[in-house]
């Protein structure tokens, strides 16, 4: 694998300023984080009633390795009336666990399409009744319940549930999504079951792809933290008990202390940078779940690592309407990963037109558009092209689209109307393409001295574009009007729009993040906080939170949404999230409809998936960011 400087010399050896590679590399995922106005498709199925005798629901509840007797079992269906709305209780008779922690019932009805989960509360884990005990496990779609299947509820199934469902969940009895994001909720349920086997209660689950690894020791360690409370008599915040200490260390974002272990786990998932070492200390020498970490982690984020599928020096990443991630690879084929991270093709989708690929964007038909900074010698004089692939990975663009003055294209963005903006790094220009790859602006690109070396592009709700260029953010209209706004040092590396239409720019050399309004007025500049260090790319989620990859420090930064009179605050630790997640020169970043954050590791040939860290985002990107 080439070093960062070697890549610069290799890729831009024929340009006057090869050091500008830093800015290009920093742009590789910008086009996928700018927001969207399109709709996310949802699956539909025939509604069929499952009778009370249709499936025996049985299982066991354990606190650590101890059975819990007398725990109350509840069965819920997630709400479809809104995020974190009240869940629907389905049991028609009360169910409690026996002395061995076991339970069995047929006293419920559900319909296919309903997303189900179990909760166990209270009960005696051996030291007395613990009213603070609350554990859960995801069952998924009612239609998939199998007769006689056994379910384990323990700390691991609880953590898998709250992390995967973090953005849909307000408490153990408030879990739901909008009707327009049924797919995101279903994917989150599937992810929870992939993280932990709900039958055995151990990690990983049987559906986790073989090409995906999870941080088992970190997950086990946090399970031991919860077990330090569940296996006791309980308590309330600050009462001196282990549960009381846990609840004091894991407050909600508003500062209120939880009263049960599900809510405590959920608060940790929502605020993974808070009281990390002190929480870790609660686990003591527990070995209820092994292997575990030998020391406290840097944070409590949980990140999967995805490999295979042709990943080779991955650059940009974009999410389609099904929740699948498309990745452009500088040294390889195009990669498509399922919502669980499984490759759609073992070696990716290879084609001669895919060459030195950096940018990727998805249109409303789930076609993937990839920019190739170089091309075959007989195509555009070797000066680059754009490749279009359908959702099955078939190339629709022949040897590559080259109309409109395409010249070393670095990044690409799709407008709400389906046109494509291309950042032509090789010259001071922008290209606007139609959906068939022909130029939408005549034979030439929009060339302007005010658009020097553009490396990233974002399309706004009106179909205009914002480019990160040498020392400026540049607004270009569909009619070709070019307006530069001085904003930063020589190395702006990424650009994105928030739900209000404000423009965010990462400045690689200055290790900073800037926000400006559509008129070019700088609203805030963030430097040094939240782990910002040579930031490459940024993504903005449905709530307006900003997520930034730090290329050299190998971390992920997060910042809260800004509002009138209120500046953003860092969500990560002082060094950023994920320093233990194996990030390797992280380049691209994108957010899906579950709130997972996808990060490409350019020097490791992998993609990291941070579970439930961001607010869900409607995909694909077709305008300003919106919650699905």
C-alpha positions in Angstrom: 0.0 0.0 0.0 1.4 3.4 -0.9 2.0 5.9 1.8 0.0 9.1 1.8 2.7 11.1 0.1 3.4 8.3 -2.4 -0.2 8.2 -3.4 0.0 12.0 -3.9 3.0 11.6 -6.2 1.4 8.7 -8.1 -2.0 10.1 -8.6 -1.1 13.7 -9.4 2.4 13.2 -10.8 1.5 15.2 -14.0 0.0 18.2 -12.1 2.0 21.3 -11.2 0.9 21.0 -7.5 1.0 17.3 -6.4 0.6 18.3 -2.8 -3.0 19.1 -3.6 -3.6 15.4 -3.3 -4.3 16.0 0.4 -7.3 18.0 -0.6 -8.5 15.5 -3.1 -8.1 12.6 -0.7 -10.0 14.6 1.8 -12.9 14.9 -0.5 -13.5 11.3 -1.3 -16.8 10.9 0.5 -18.3 14.4 0.5 -20.8 13.8 -2.2 -22.7 11.3 -0.2 -23.3 13.3 3.0 -25.1 16.3 1.8 -28.6 15.4 2.5 -31.5 14.2 0.5 -35.0 14.9 -0.5 -35.8 11.6 -2.0 -37.8 8.8 -0.4 -36.5 5.6 1.1 -38.2 2.6 -0.3 -40.0 0.3 2.2 -40.9 -3.3 1.9 -44.5 -4.4 1.9 -45.9 -7.7 2.7 -49.3 -9.4 3.0 -50.6 -8.9 6.5 -51.4 -12.2 8.1 -52.4 -12.8 11.7 -50.4 -15.1 13.9 -52.7 -16.9 16.3 -51.9 -17.3 20.0 -51.2 -20.9 19.3 -49.2 -20.2 16.2 -45.8 -20.0 17.9 -44.7 -20.9 21.3 -42.6 -18.1 22.7 -40.1 -19.4 25.3 -36.7 -18.7 26.7 -34.6 -17.9 29.7 -33.5 -14.7 31.6 -30.1 -14.5 33.1 -28.3 -11.8 35.0 -24.7 -12.5 34.2 -24.7 -16.3 34.4 -27.4 -16.4 37.1 -31.0 -17.3 36.3 -33.6 -14.7 37.3 -36.7 -16.0 39.0 -40.0 -14.1 39.1 -39.1 -11.6 36.3 -42.0 -10.1 34.5 -41.9 -10.8 30.7 -43.4 -8.3 28.3 -43.7 -8.6 24.5 -43.8 -5.4 22.5 -44.3 -4.4 18.9 -42.4 -1.3 17.8 -44.5 1.7 16.9 -45.0 2.8 13.4 -46.3 6.2 14.4 -43.0 7.9 15.0 -39.5 7.7 16.4 -39.3 6.7 20.0 -43.2 6.5 20.2 -44.9 4.2 22.7 -44.5 0.5 21.8 -47.5 -1.8 21.6 -47.9 -4.4 24.3 -48.9 -7.7 22.8 -49.3 -10.2 25.7 -52.8 -11.0 26.8 -51.8 -12.8 30.0 -49.1 -12.1 32.5 -45.9 -14.1 32.2 -43.2 -14.5 34.8 -40.0 -16.6 34.9 -39.6 -19.8 36.9 -36.8 -20.5 39.3 -34.5 -21.5 36.5 -35.3 -18.2 34.7 -37.4 -20.0 32.1 -40.7 -18.8 30.6 -43.1 -19.9 27.9 -46.3 -18.4 26.5 -48.7 -18.5 23.5 -50.8 -15.6 24.9 -50.2 -13.1 22.1 -51.1 -12.1 18.6 -49.1 -10.3 16.1 -49.2 -9.6 12.3 -46.4 -9.9 9.7 -44.4 -6.7 9.4 -44.6 -5.9 13.1 -41.2 -5.7 14.6 -41.1 -7.5 18.0 -38.9 -7.5 21.1 -39.0 -9.0 24.6 -38.4 -7.3 27.9 -37.7 -8.9 31.3 -38.0 -6.6 34.3 -37.5 -7.2 38.0 -37.1 -10.7 39.5 -34.6 -12.3 41.8 -31.1 -13.1 40.4 -30.2 -14.9 43.6 -29.5 -12.1 46.0 -33.0 -10.8 46.3 -35.5 -9.0 44.2 -33.9 -6.4 41.9 -36.4 -3.8 40.7 -33.5 -2.1 38.7 -33.1 -5.2 36.5 -34.3 -4.8 32.9 -33.1 -6.9 30.0 -34.3 -7.2 26.4 -33.9 -9.2 23.2 -35.0 -8.5 19.6 -37.3 -11.0 17.9 -37.7 -9.1 14.6 -40.6 -9.6 12.2 -43.6 -11.4 13.5 -43.7 -13.4 10.3 -40.4 -15.0 11.1 -41.2 -16.3 14.6 -40.6 -20.0 14.7 -42.6 -22.5 16.8 -40.7 -23.5 19.8 -37.7 -21.2 19.3 -35.9 -20.3 22.5 -34.8 -16.8 23.4 -32.2 -15.7 25.9 -32.4 -12.3 27.6 -29.2 -11.2 29.1 -26.8 -8.3 29.1 -25.4 -9.1 25.7 -28.8 -9.3 24.0 -29.7 -6.1 25.7 -26.6 -4.2 24.4 -27.1 -5.6 20.9 -30.7 -4.3 21.0 -30.0 -0.8 22.4 -27.0 -0.1 20.2 -28.7 -1.3 16.9 -31.9 0.5 17.9 -30.4 3.5 19.6 -31.9 6.1 17.2 -35.4 4.5 17.3 -35.6 4.0 21.1 -36.4 6.3 24.0 -36.9 3.6 26.7 -37.8 0.0 27.0 -41.4 0.9 26.3 -40.8 3.6 23.7 -39.4 2.2 20.5 -40.6 3.1 17.0 -40.0 4.7 13.6 -42.0 6.7 11.2 -44.0 4.8 8.6 -41.6 6.0 6.0 -38.6 4.3 7.6 -40.0 0.9 8.2 -37.0 -0.5 6.3 -34.5 1.3 8.6 -36.2 -0.2 11.6 -36.3 -3.6 10.1 -32.6 -3.4 9.3 -31.8 -2.3 12.8 -33.7 -5.3 14.2 -31.7 -7.6 11.8 -28.4 -6.0 13.0 -29.3 -6.6 16.6 -29.8 -10.3 15.9 -26.5 -10.4 13.9 -24.6 -8.9 16.8 -25.7 -11.5 19.4 -27.2 -14.9 19.1 -30.6 -14.5 20.7 -30.9 -18.3 21.3 -27.6 -18.7 23.1 -27.1 -15.1 24.3 -23.5 -15.1 23.0 -21.8 -12.9 20.5 -21.8 -12.9 17.5 -25.1 -13.9 16.0 -25.5 -16.6 13.4 -26.4 -14.1 10.7 -23.3 -11.9 11.0 -21.5 -12.2 7.7 -18.2 -14.1 7.7 -16.5 -11.0 6.3 -17.6 -8.8 9.2 -15.9 -8.8 12.6 -17.3 -7.2 15.8 -15.5 -5.9 18.9 -16.5 -8.9 21.0 -14.2 -8.1 24.0 -15.5 -4.6 24.2 -19.1 -5.8 24.0 -18.4 -8.4 26.7 -16.8 -5.8 28.9 -19.8 -3.5 28.8 -22.0 -6.5 29.4 -20.0 -7.1 32.6 -20.6 -3.5 33.6 -24.4 -4.1 33.4 -24.1 -7.4 35.1 -22.5 -5.7 38.1 -26.0 -4.2 38.6 -28.3 -6.9 37.3 -26.9 -9.6 39.6 -27.5 -7.6 42.8 -30.5 -6.3 44.8 -30.6 -3.1 42.7 -30.6 0.5 43.8 -31.2 4.1 42.8 -28.8 6.7 41.6 -26.2 7.8 44.1 -27.4 5.5 46.9 -24.0 3.8 47.2 -25.1 0.5 45.5 -23.5 -0.7 42.3 -26.7 0.0 40.5 -26.8 3.4 42.0 -23.3 4.2 40.8 -24.1 2.9 37.3 -27.2 5.1 37.1 -25.3 8.1 38.3 -22.6 7.5 35.6 -25.1 6.9 32.8 -27.5 9.8 32.7 -29.6 10.8 29.7 -28.6 13.7 27.5 -30.9 15.9 29.6 -29.1 14.8 32.8 -31.8 12.6 34.4 -30.6 9.3 35.9 -32.1 6.0 34.7 -33.8 3.6 37.0 -33.2 0.4 35.2 -30.4 -1.3 33.2 -32.0 -1.0 29.8 -32.2 2.7 30.1 -28.7 2.9 31.4 -27.4 0.9 28.5 -29.3 3.1 26.1 -27.9 6.3 27.6 -24.4 4.9 27.2 -25.1 4.1 23.5 -26.4 7.7 23.1 -23.4 9.2 24.9 -20.4 6.8 24.4 -17.8 9.4 25.5 -19.2 9.9 28.9 -17.6 8.5 32.1 -15.9 5.7 30.2 -13.2 4.7 32.7 -15.5 5.0 35.7 -18.1 2.8 34.0 -15.4 0.2 33.1 -14.3 0.1 36.7 -17.8 -1.2 37.7 -17.1 -4.5 36.0 -14.3 -5.2 38.5 -12.9 -8.7 38.0 -16.2 -10.1 36.6 -15.9 -12.9 34.1 -19.5 -13.4 33.4 -18.7 -12.6 29.8 -15.4 -13.3 28.2 -13.0 -12.4 26.6 -13.1 -8.9 27.9 -10.8 -5.9 27.7 -7.8 -5.6 30.0 -8.2 -1.9 30.4 -10.9 0.8 29.8 -11.6 1.6 26.2 -11.3 5.1 24.8 -15.1 5.3 24.4 -18.1 3.0 24.3 -18.8 3.2 20.6 -19.3 -0.2 18.9 -17.9 -0.5 15.4 -18.0 -3.5 13.0 -15.2 -4.0 10.5 -16.3 -5.1 7.0 -13.8 -6.6 4.4 -13.9 -8.4 1.1 -16.0 -7.4 -1.9 -13.1 -5.9 -3.8 -12.2 -3.3 -1.1 -8.8 -2.0 -2.0 -7.8 1.5 -1.0 -11.4 2.5 -0.5 -12.2 6.2 -0.9 -15.8 7.4 -1.0 -18.9 5.7 0.3 -22.6 6.3 -0.4 -25.8 4.6 0.7 -28.7 3.6 -1.6 -32.4 3.3 -0.9 -32.1 -0.2 0.4 -29.5 0.7 3.0 -26.7 -0.9 1.0 -23.3 0.9 0.9 -21.5 1.5 -2.4 -17.7 2.1 -2.1 -15.3 3.6 -4.7 -11.8 2.0 -4.6 -8.7 3.8 -5.8 -7.0 0.5 -6.6 -9.9 -1.8 -7.2 -13.4 -2.5 -8.4 -16.6 -1.0 -7.1 -17.8 -2.5 -3.9 -21.4 -3.0 -2.7 -22.1 -4.0 0.9 -25.4 -5.1 2.4 -26.9 -3.3 5.4 -25.0 -5.9 7.5 -21.8 -5.3 5.6 -21.8 -8.4 3.4 -20.3 -8.0 -0.1 -22.7 -8.4 -3.0 -19.9 -9.8 -5.1 -16.8 -11.5 -3.7 -14.3 -9.5 -5.7 -16.5 -6.5 -6.3 -17.8 -5.2 -9.6 -14.8 -4.9 -11.9 -14.7 -2.9 -15.2 -12.0 -1.4 -17.3 -13.6 2.0 -16.9 -13.1 1.9 -13.1 -9.6 3.4 -12.7 -8.3 5.6 -9.8 -11.8 5.9 -8.5 -12.4 8.5 -5.8 -16.0 9.8 -5.8 -19.4 8.0 -5.6 -23.0 9.1 -5.5 -26.3 7.3 -5.8 -29.3 8.5 -7.8 -33.0 8.0 -7.3 -33.0 4.7 -9.3 -30.2 3.3 -7.1 -27.6 3.6 -9.8 -24.1 4.2 -8.5 -22.1 7.0 -10.2 -18.3 6.8 -9.7 -15.6 9.3 -10.7 -12.4 7.9 -12.2 -9.5 10.4 -12.0 -7.8 8.6 -14.8 -9.1 6.6 -17.7 -7.8 4.2 -20.4 -5.5 6.0 -22.9 -8.1 5.7 -25.6 -10.8 7.3 -23.4 -10.7 11.1 -22.9 -7.0 11.0 -23.5 -6.6 9.2 -20.2 -7.9 12.3 -18.3 -10.7 10.5 -16.4 -14.3 9.5 -16.8 -17.5 8.8 -14.9 -18.8 5.2 -14.6 -22.5 4.4 -14.0 -23.6 1.1 -12.6 -27.1 -0.2 -11.9 -28.1 -1.7 -8.5 -26.9 -5.2 -9.7 -23.4 -3.8 -10.5 -23.8 -3.8 -14.3 -22.0 -1.0 -16.1 -24.3 1.3 -18.0 -21.8 3.8 -19.2 -19.7 1.9 -21.7 -16.1 2.9 -21.5 -17.1 5.9 -19.2 -18.9 9.2 -19.6 -16.6 12.0 -20.7 -19.0 14.7 -22.0 -19.0 18.3 -20.7 -15.3 18.8 -20.3 -14.6 16.1 -17.7 -11.0 16.4 -16.6 -9.6 14.4 -13.6 -13.0 14.2 -11.9 -12.6 14.0 -8.1 -16.1 14.0 -6.7 -19.7 13.8 -7.8 -23.2 14.7 -6.4 -26.7 14.1 -7.6 -29.3 16.9 -7.7 -33.0 16.4 -6.7 -33.8 16.4 -10.5 -31.3 13.6 -11.2 -28.5 15.6 -12.8 -24.9 15.1 -11.8 -22.4 17.7 -10.7 -18.8 16.7 -11.1 -15.8 18.4 -9.6 -13.0 18.5 -12.2 -9.9 18.7 -10.2 -7.6 18.8 -13.2 -8.8 22.2 -14.2 -10.7 25.1 -12.6 -14.1 23.7 -13.7 -17.3 21.9 -12.9 -19.3 19.6 -15.2 -23.1 19.1 -15.1 -24.3 15.9 -16.6 -27.8 14.5 -17.5 -28.9 11.1 -16.3 -27.8 9.6 -19.6 -24.2 10.9 -19.1 -24.5 13.7 -21.7 -23.6 17.2 -20.9 -26.4 19.4 -19.4 -24.4 22.5 -20.2 -23.1 22.2 -23.7 -19.8 20.7 -24.8 -17.6 22.5 -22.2 -17.4 22.5 -18.5 -18.1 25.6 -16.4 -14.6 27.0 -16.2 -13.6 29.8 -13.9 -10.5 31.1 -12.2 -12.8 31.3 -9.1 -13.0 27.5 -9.0 -9.4 26.4 -8.6 -8.8 22.7 -8.1 -12.2 21.6 -6.8 -12.0 18.5 -4.6 -15.5 18.0 -3.2 -19.1 18.9 -4.3 -22.5 19.1 -2.7 -25.8 19.6 -4.5 -28.5 21.8 -2.9 -32.3 21.7 -2.9 -32.4 24.0 -6.0 -30.0 21.8 -8.0 -27.1 24.2 -7.7 -23.7 23.0 -6.4 -21.3 24.0 -3.8 -17.6 23.1 -4.3 -14.7 22.9 -1.9 -11.9 24.5 -3.9 -8.4 26.0 -3.3 -9.1 28.4 -0.4 -12.8 28.9 -1.0 -16.3 27.5 -1.0 -17.7 28.1 -4.5 -21.4 28.3 -5.4 -22.2 27.3 -9.0 -25.7 27.6 -10.5 -27.1 25.3 -13.1 -26.8 28.2 -15.5 -23.1 28.5 -14.9 -22.9 31.5 -12.5 -19.8 31.1 -10.3 -19.5 32.8 -6.9 -16.5 32.1 -4.6 -16.5 32.7 -0.8 -13.2 32.9 0.9 -13.4 30.6 3.9 -10.3 28.7 4.8 -6.7 27.9 4.2 -5.3 26.3 1.1 -6.7 22.9 1.8 -10.5 22.7 2.1 -11.1 19.0 1.8 -14.8 18.3 2.1 -18.1 20.1 1.8 -21.7 19.3 2.9 -25.0 21.0 3.5 -27.1 20.8 6.7 -30.9 20.7 6.9 -31.0 24.5 7.0 -29.0 24.8 3.8 -25.9 26.0 5.6 -22.5 24.9 4.2 -20.0 23.0 6.2 -16.3 22.7 5.1 -13.5 20.6 6.5 -10.1 22.4 6.3 -7.4 19.7 6.2 -4.3 21.9 6.8 -5.9 23.9 9.6 -7.5 20.9 11.3 -10.7 22.8 11.4 -14.4 22.6 10.6 -16.3 25.7 9.3 -20.0 26.6 8.9 -21.2 29.3 6.6 -24.6 30.4 5.5 -25.7 30.4 1.9 -24.6 34.0 1.6 -21.0 33.2 2.4 -21.0 34.5 6.0 -18.9 32.3 8.3 -21.1 31.3 11.3 -18.5 29.3 13.3 -15.1 27.7 13.1 -14.3 24.7 15.2 -10.6 23.9 15.7 -9.0 21.3 17.9 -12.1 20.1 19.7 -13.7 16.6 19.5 -10.5 15.1 18.0 -10.3 17.3 14.8 -7.0 16.5 13.3 -6.4 16.8 9.5 -10.1 16.2 8.7 -10.8 14.5 5.4 -14.5 14.1 4.9 -17.8 14.9 6.5 -21.3 13.7 6.6 -24.4 15.4 8.1 -27.2 13.3 9.5 -30.9 13.8 9.5 -30.8 15.8 12.7 -28.0 18.1 11.4 -25.2 16.5 13.4 -21.8 16.6 11.7 -19.5 13.6 11.4 -15.9 14.0 10.3 -13.1 11.5 9.5 -9.6 12.5 10.7 -7.1 11.1 8.2 -3.9 11.2 10.2 -5.2 10.7 13.8 -7.4 7.8 12.6 -10.5 8.8 14.4 -14.1 10.0 13.9 -15.3 13.3 15.2 -18.9 14.2 15.9 -20.5 17.6 16.5 -24.1 18.5 17.5 -26.3 20.4 15.1 -26.1 24.2 15.3 -29.0 26.5 15.5 -29.6 30.3 15.6 -27.6 31.6 18.6 -26.3 28.1 19.4 -22.9 26.8 18.3 -22.1 23.1 17.8 -20.6 21.1 20.7 -18.2 18.1 20.4 -19.9 14.7 20.8 -16.7 12.7 20.9 -13.8 12.6 23.3 -10.9 15.0 23.0 -9.2 12.5 20.7 -12.3 11.6 18.7 -14.3 8.3 18.5 -12.9 5.0 17.4 -9.2 5.1 18.2 -9.7 1.4 19.1 -11.8 0.6 16.0 -8.9 -0.1 13.6 -9.5 3.0 11.5 -6.7 3.3 9.0 -6.3 6.7 7.2 -10.1 7.0 7.3 -11.3 8.8 4.2 -15.0 8.6 3.2 -18.0 8.7 5.5 -21.7 8.2 5.1 -24.8 7.7 7.2 -27.7 5.2 6.6 -31.4 5.1 7.5 -30.6 3.3 10.8 -28.1 6.0 12.0 -25.1 3.8 11.4 -21.9 5.7 10.4 -19.9 4.0 7.6 -16.2 5.0 7.3 -13.8 3.8 4.6 -10.3 2.8 5.8 -8.1 3.8 2.8 -4.9 2.1 3.9 -6.5 -1.1 5.4 -8.9 -2.2 2.6 -11.9 -2.2 4.9 -15.0 -0.3 6.0 -15.9 0.4 9.6 -19.6 0.6 10.6 -20.3 2.6 13.8 -23.5 1.2 15.2 -26.4 3.6 15.9 -24.1 6.6 16.4 -25.9 9.2 14.2 -29.5 10.3 13.5 -31.1 8.3 10.6 -30.7 9.9 7.2 -33.0 9.5 4.2 -31.0 7.9 1.4 -29.9 8.2 -1.4 -28.6 11.8 -1.2 -30.9 14.0 -3.3 -31.0 17.4 -1.6 -30.7 18.6 2.0 -30.4 16.0 4.7 -33.7 14.8 6.1 -34.9 12.3 8.7 -36.6 9.4 6.8 
